[in-house]
Each structure stands twice: as structure tokens, then as C-alpha cells.
């Protein structure tokens, strides 16, 4: 269960910075192959750094297509669709332990780059990442929810309390510089997965190309306090709207379909969320709103928060110590926007002690299936937690120290 939950974060930014509205996309950059079939890059040069480095910081840049012919990746949507979700393994060549203290995404082709997420890859996971890359005939590997690498812990809660992501980007996002004195630890030999979501609706002239880069601030200061990411998943048990019917409106059939598409682990995740959140995995309670209460296992301080749902998301809240005199509203998004999943820095950090609670609550709207272009025309279904665009998630994300 931990492997699935940890790898299913998508489109989340570590610090606020996404624009409230996105400008019209620029024209798509397309590629002209040479006689040998190698694409000729039409990408602009990677811009030079503009930020000011702090003491013991340096810039380090990696790209999705650094090792590809022509230095570009050519997105290609599978199964006749318009979206390409792709993971690329990038090696920052860390010969000693360091901290990442800031991240800047440099989208190569903004017309097709929809969003991106960075994941840490521990040295022990590099072999598995290389194997996934080698097993896919195209560059990188397909990954809607995340890189799906093996967990580094045998305790599922460890995977939820210390998730492996670094940062995320969506249109309008700027450089994320972490607060002074904090950083994400990267052991020597660590690598990075750059997950890209390409939306190819704007690619009308030829085959698009991309060479997105990520510029990291890396610090050699061993005195920095480590930042971590805590995941707060909750079940999704969204029935078909009243008066709507179809074969997949039956929950058992819907879960079987998720398992068919994503493997047995996805079925274990659906059941495991009921166990984690005090539900009944045999006869779960369905409804548009679901929640989960998590108990804090060790003292932490919440410094930023975000939520993650898919296209049927309506609203999400995170509350610390709900129903007590120490209740604090951590995150409240009353109108969900899939294209703006920035983390919100807390004006006043929230300290939590062992035994405190954090509650995530999500509301989904099944009627959006007939209104959104990405879902319109698809058969109705009972929606559970899953990786696909037709599935859903309910996930709170806390940045802690």
C-alpha cells in the first residue's frame, strides 16, 4: 500500500507561485527529423540563473532530454489520447550528501508542458528506476500517478510520513526557494525522477518536442534542518449520480476494472485506505464526501500544506486537532482547481506533538463527468482511488520540519 500511496502525488508545488489564471499558451515547438531520424532541436537555450545564491549554495541543472538524440523528447499520447505522462531519471551526480534548498522548473515547450513533479530517488532505488526506464521502449517510462518505485521502508506509515517528493510546477510557477535554514536531504548517489505531464491538444503543427530542465539550489551546509513531506490519504467511494446506471456503477466491477488497469496493488490500496481510515473494506460507506483522521507519531511542525485530487474534485480541507481547543485550520480550498495545486505556506507554522491528529476531508462531484471535456462521453462509473484520469484521489500534503 505504501508504494502506491507515496507514488500517487501529482501536480503539487512545494511553495505557492502558480498564477490564478493561465495565459494563452504559446505556439507549440515542433521538430524536424534528420535523414537518420534524429530530431533537430528547435528549443531555445536554457536561460542563465537570475537568483542570488546564499552561503554554501550552488546551482545544478538537469533535464529530461539530456541523454536523448537531438537533446529533445517528443511527447506522444498513448491510445489515441491527448496526454502523455512520462517519468525521466536524472542524475545530479551527488558525490557527497547535500540539501536541496530551492527548485526552478524551466519548461522547454510551454505549449505542451502541463505540469511537472520532482521525486527523490534514494541510492537503493536507482537500480529499480533504471530497470523501469529500460523496460519501456520509449524514453523514460509511463507514469500517471508517480514513478512507482519500491518503498525504502517495511512500515507503510513511514512511506506516508516521509514521502519522496521535492517540488512541483504548473503554469505561472516561479523559483521555489526554501526558507533559510531548511532543505530536503539528498544522500550521496541520490538521483531525481522528473515526472512530466504533456497536454498535446495545442500541438497542431507537426510533432512537438521538449527539453524541460530543472535548476536546483544545492547546499553543502550540514547544519540545515531537514524538510519532509507527510501524506494524508483518504478513501474515495463516489457512486454514480442518482438516475445514472451502467455496468461500472457497480462497485465490485469498478474496483475490478482498476485492478485490471493498474495491477493487484491498486486493489490493495483501495482496501487499505478503509483500514487506515477506520472504514469497512467489505462494505465501505459511499458518498461524495470522505475523510480520514491520522495520528501524529512524532513531533513535527507544519510549514506548508497542499491538496491533491483529480478532475472530479470539488473541495478539500485539512484540520489539525479537530474538535479540540487546539483546533487549527491548516488548508481550506472551497473550489478545487486541478491546474493550481500549489502548496500554501503557513503564515504561522503549526507545531504538533505525538498523539495529535490531522484530518483531511475531500468532496467530489460525479456530475462533472458529463461537463468536463477530458471525461465527457466516458461511461459512468463508481469511482474509487486510482491512478487514471477516470479515477480519483483524496490526498492532503503537509510540508514539515
C-alpha positions in Angstrom: 0.0 0.0 0.0 2.8 2.5 0.8 4.3 2.2 -2.6 1.1 3.1 -4.3 0.2 6.0 -2.0 3.6 7.5 -1.9 3.9 7.5 -5.7 0.5 8.9 -6.4 1.1 12.5 -5.7 0.6 14.7 -8.8 0.7 18.3 -9.8 1.7 19.7 -6.5 4.1 22.6 -5.9 6.2 23.0 -2.8 5.7 26.7 -2.4 2.8 28.9 -3.6 3.6 30.5 -7.0 1.1 29.3 -9.6 -0.8 32.1 -11.3 -4.6 32.3 -10.6 -5.2 32.3 -14.3 -3.0 30.9 -17.1 -2.1 33.0 -20.1 -2.9 31.7 -23.6 -0.4 29.0 -24.5 2.4 29.9 -26.9 2.7 28.2 -30.2 4.0 24.6 -29.9 7.6 23.9 -30.8 7.7 21.1 -33.3 10.6 19.0 -34.6 12.1 18.3 -38.0 14.0 14.9 -38.1 17.3 14.5 -39.9 17.7 11.9 -42.6 18.7 9.4 -39.8 15.5 10.1 -37.9 17.2 12.1 -35.1 15.2 15.2 -34.3 16.7 18.6 -34.8 16.2 20.7 -31.7 14.3 23.9 -32.1 14.4 24.7 -28.4 15.7 27.9 -27.0 18.9 27.8 -24.9 18.4 27.2 -21.2 18.4 30.6 -19.5 21.1 31.6 -17.1 20.3 31.7 -13.4 19.0 35.0 -12.1 18.6 34.3 -8.4 21.2 35.2 -5.7 22.8 32.2 -4.1 23.0 32.0 -0.3 26.0 30.9 1.7 27.2 27.4 0.7 24.7 27.1 -2.2 25.4 26.3 -5.8 23.2 25.8 -8.9 22.8 22.4 -10.5 20.8 21.8 -13.7 19.3 18.6 -15.0 17.0 17.9 -18.0 14.5 15.4 -19.2 16.3 15.0 -22.6 20.0 15.5 -21.7 20.8 11.9 -22.9 18.3 11.7 -25.8 19.1 12.0 -29.5 19.0 15.6 -30.5 18.6 16.7 -26.9 14.8 16.7 -27.1 11.9 14.5 -26.1 9.0 14.1 -28.5 5.8 13.6 -26.4 3.4 11.0 -27.7 0.0 10.3 -26.2 -0.9 6.6 -25.8 -4.1 5.0 -27.0 -5.1 7.9 -29.2 -5.4 10.3 -26.3 -4.0 13.8 -25.8 -2.0 13.4 -22.6 1.5 12.0 -22.1 2.5 11.2 -18.5 6.3 10.4 -18.5 8.9 9.9 -15.9 12.6 10.6 -16.6 15.5 9.6 -14.4 18.1 12.4 -14.0 21.4 12.1 -12.2 22.7 15.2 -10.4 25.9 13.3 -9.7 26.0 14.0 -6.0 29.3 12.6 -4.7 28.6 13.7 -1.2 25.5 14.3 0.9 23.7 17.6 0.2 20.5 19.5 0.7 18.2 20.8 -2.0 17.2 24.3 -0.9 15.4 25.6 -4.0 13.9 24.4 -7.3 13.2 26.2 -10.5 11.4 24.5 -13.4 12.4 25.6 -16.9 9.7 24.3 -19.2 11.1 23.8 -22.7 7.8 23.9 -24.6 5.2 25.7 -22.5 2.5 25.0 -25.1 2.5 21.3 -24.2 4.1 21.1 -20.7 1.0 21.0 -18.4 2.7 20.3 -15.1 5.7 18.6 -13.6 6.7 16.9 -10.3 10.2 16.1 -8.9 10.7 13.0 -6.8 13.8 12.0 -4.8 15.3 8.6 -5.7 17.3 7.0 -2.9 20.6 5.3 -3.9 18.9 1.9 -3.2 16.1 2.7 -5.7 18.3 3.7 -8.6 18.6 0.2 -9.9 14.8 -0.2 -10.0 14.4 3.2 -11.7 16.9 2.2 -14.4 15.0 -1.1 -14.9 11.7 0.7 -15.4 13.4 3.0 -18.0 15.0 0.1 -19.8 11.7 -1.9 -19.9 9.8 0.9 -21.7 10.6 1.1 -25.4 10.2 4.9 -25.3 12.4 7.4 -23.4 11.7 7.2 -19.7 8.6 5.3 -18.6 4.8 5.9 -18.5 3.7 7.2 -15.1 0.4 8.9 -14.5 0.4 8.9 -10.7 4.2 8.8 -10.0 7.4 6.9 -10.5 6.1 3.7 -8.7 9.5 2.8 -7.3 9.9 0.3 -4.4 9.4 1.6 -0.9 12.6 2.1 1.2 10.8 1.0 4.4 8.9 -2.0 5.5 6.5 0.1 7.6 3.7 1.6 5.4 3.3 4.6 7.7 6.9 5.6 7.1 6.1 6.0 3.4 3.2 8.3 4.3 5.0 10.3 6.9 8.1 11.0 4.8 7.2 11.0 1.1 9.9 11.2 -1.5 8.9 14.3 -3.5 10.9 17.5 -3.9 8.7 20.1 -5.6 6.2 20.6 -8.4 5.4 23.1 -11.2 2.3 24.3 -13.0 1.9 27.3 -15.4 2.8 30.5 -13.6 5.1 28.8 -11.1 8.3 30.7 -10.2 11.5 29.5 -8.5 10.8 27.9 -5.1 13.4 28.9 -2.6 13.0 27.1 0.7 13.1 29.1 3.9 16.5 30.0 5.4 17.9 27.1 7.5 15.9 24.4 5.8 16.4 21.9 2.9 15.5 18.5 1.6 18.3 16.0 2.3 19.9 14.1 -0.6 22.3 11.3 0.3 25.4 10.9 -2.0 24.4 8.9 -5.1 20.7 10.0 -5.0 19.0 10.7 -8.3 15.8 12.5 -9.3 12.7 11.5 -11.2 11.2 14.3 -13.3 7.6 13.5 -13.9 6.1 15.3 -16.9 2.5 15.8 -18.0 2.3 16.8 -21.6 -1.1 18.0 -22.9 -1.0 17.7 -26.7 -4.2 19.4 -27.6 -2.2 22.5 -28.6 0.2 20.5 -30.7 -1.3 21.2 -34.2 1.7 21.6 -36.4 4.0 18.6 -36.7 5.3 16.5 -33.8 6.1 18.6 -30.7 9.4 18.5 -28.8 10.5 19.4 -25.3 13.7 19.8 -23.3 12.4 20.9 -19.9 15.2 21.4 -17.4 15.1 21.7 -13.6 17.6 24.0 -11.8 18.3 23.0 -8.2 19.8 25.0 -5.5 22.1 22.6 -3.7 23.7 23.4 -0.3 26.6 21.7 1.4 25.7 23.2 4.8 25.3 20.3 7.1 23.6 22.4 9.7 20.4 22.8 7.7 17.2 21.4 9.2 15.6 18.7 7.0 12.2 19.2 5.4 9.9 16.3 4.9 6.6 15.6 3.3 3.7 13.9 5.1 0.9 12.4 3.0 -2.7 12.3 4.3 -4.7 10.0 2.0 -8.4 9.3 2.4 -10.7 6.8 0.7 -12.7 7.7 -2.4 -16.1 6.0 -2.7 -18.0 8.0 -5.2 -21.2 6.4 -6.5 -22.8 7.2 -9.9 -25.2 10.1 -9.7 -28.9 9.4 -8.9 -30.7 8.1 -12.0 -27.5 7.1 -13.8 -26.7 3.5 -14.4 -24.1 1.3 -16.2 -22.0 -1.8 -15.7 -19.3 0.1 -13.9 -21.7 1.8 -11.5 -21.4 -1.5 -9.5 -18.6 -1.0 -7.0 -17.2 -4.5 -7.4 -17.0 -4.1 -11.2 -15.3 -0.7 -10.8 -12.7 -2.0 -8.4 -12.0 -5.0 -10.7 -11.5 -2.5 -13.6 -9.0 -0.5 -11.6 -7.1 -3.7 -10.7 -7.2 -4.8 -14.4 -5.6 -1.4 -15.4 -3.1 -0.9 -12.7 -2.5 -4.3 -11.0 -3.3 -6.1 -7.8 -1.6 -3.4 -5.8 -4.3 -0.9 -6.7 -7.0 -3.2 -5.2 -4.9 -3.5 -2.0 -4.7 0.3 -1.8 -8.5 0.7 -2.1 -9.0 -1.8 0.7 -6.0 -0.5 2.7 -7.4 3.0 2.8 -10.5 1.7 4.5 -8.4 0.1 7.2 -6.2 3.1 7.6 -9.1 5.4 8.0 -11.4 3.3 10.2 -13.8 2.2 7.5 -15.1 -1.2 6.3 -13.2 -2.6 3.4 -16.0 -5.2 2.9 -18.9 -2.8 2.9 -17.4 0.7 2.7 -19.6 3.8 3.2 -20.1 5.6 -0.1 -20.7 9.3 -0.5 -19.5 12.5 -2.2 -17.5 13.4 1.0 -14.9 11.2 2.6 -12.3 11.9 5.3 -9.5 10.3 7.3 -8.0 11.1 10.7 -4.3 10.4 11.1 -2.5 10.4 14.4 0.9 12.1 14.5 3.6 9.6 15.5 6.4 12.1 16.4 6.7 15.8 17.0 6.6 17.9 13.7 5.9 21.4 12.7 3.7 22.0 9.6 5.2 24.8 7.5 3.1 24.4 4.3 0.1 22.4 3.0 -1.4 21.3 -0.3 -4.2 19.0 -1.5 -4.4 16.6 -4.4 -7.5 15.3 -6.3 -8.2 14.6 -9.9 -10.9 16.1 -12.2 -13.9 15.3 -10.1 -12.6 17.1 -7.1 -14.8 19.8 -5.6 -13.2 20.9 -2.3 -10.6 19.9 0.3 -9.8 20.8 3.9 -7.1 19.8 6.3 -7.6 20.5 10.1 -5.2 19.8 12.9 -6.7 18.6 16.2 -10.3 18.9 15.0 -12.9 19.2 17.7 -10.5 20.3 20.4 -9.4 23.6 22.0 -6.2 23.4 19.9 -8.0 23.0 16.5 -6.2 24.8 13.7 -7.4 25.1 10.1 -4.3 24.1 8.0 -5.8 24.2 4.5 -9.2 25.2 3.0 -9.8 25.0 -0.7 -13.5 25.6 -1.2 -13.3 25.4 -5.1 -10.9 22.8 -6.4 -8.7 23.7 -9.4 -6.8 20.7 -10.8 -4.5 23.1 -12.6 -3.4 25.0 -9.5 -2.3 22.6 -6.8 0.3 24.9 -5.1 1.3 24.3 -1.5 0.3 27.1 0.7 3.0 28.3 3.2 1.5 28.8 6.6 1.8 32.3 8.0 2.2 30.8 11.4 3.7 27.3 11.5 1.6 24.7 13.3 3.5 22.6 15.9 2.2 19.1 16.5 3.2 16.6 19.1 2.9 12.8 19.2 -0.8 11.8 19.5 -2.2 14.9 17.9 -4.5 14.4 14.9 -4.7 15.7 11.4 -7.9 15.3 9.4 -8.2 15.5 5.6 -11.7 15.8 4.1 -12.5 15.8 0.3 -15.7 16.3 -1.6 -16.0 15.1 -5.2 -18.7 15.8 -7.8 -19.6 12.8 -10.1 -21.8 15.1 -12.3 -18.6 16.8 -13.6 -18.1 13.7 -15.7 -20.6 14.9 -18.2 -19.3 18.5 -18.2 -15.5 18.3 -18.5 -14.0 17.7 -22.0 -11.5 15.2 -20.7 -14.2 13.0 -19.2 -17.3 13.8 -21.4 -18.6 10.7 -23.2 -17.0 8.2 -21.0 -19.2 5.5 -19.4 -20.5 6.3 -15.9 -18.6 4.5 -13.1 -18.4 4.1 -9.3 -15.2 6.0 -8.6 -12.5 4.7 -6.2 -8.9 5.7 -5.5 -6.8 5.1 -8.6 -4.2 6.4 -11.0 -6.3 7.1 -14.1 -8.0 10.3 -15.1 -11.3 8.4 -14.7 -10.3 7.5 -11.1 -9.9 9.9 -8.2 -7.8 10.6 -5.1 -8.2 12.4 -1.8 -4.8 13.5 -0.6 -3.6 16.1 1.9 0.1 17.0 1.8 2.0 18.6 4.6 5.5 20.1 4.4 7.0 19.6 7.8 10.2 20.0 9.8 
